[in-house]
């Protein structure tokens, strides 16, 4: 694994790490928004990398469901849209 060829794509509570070989890794954070305008993100969990084919909406939704009892699924859409936009440049 070459750390120089990784791309991080993030939303408030989710980060996808894209590897040069096409695999992806999901990280889930707890985001604290400050009244002063900055955000703090605490890592809750980081899952093993999976193939591009396995990294689907359902996969992300299931992994988020392991951590959060309720979660705004629009953030999952946002993450996947950012990934698609990056990959289709």
VENBELLIN-V821906 format. One record per backbone hydrogen bond with DSSP energy under -1.0 kcal/mol. NH is the residue of the N-H (numbers start at 1). CO is the residue of the C=O. If there is no record, write none. Layout:
nh	co
NH	CO
NH	CO
This chain:
nh	co
5	2
7	18
9	16
11	14
15	27
16	9
17	25
18	7
19	23
22	19
24	50
25	17
27	15
28	45
29	13
30	42
32	40
34	38
37	34
40	32
42	30
44	28
45	28
47	26
50	24
55	51
56	54
60	56
61	57
62	58
63	59
64	60
65	61
67	64
68	64
75	72
77	73
78	74
79	75
80	76
81	77
82	78
83	79
84	80
85	81
86	82
87	83
88	84
89	86
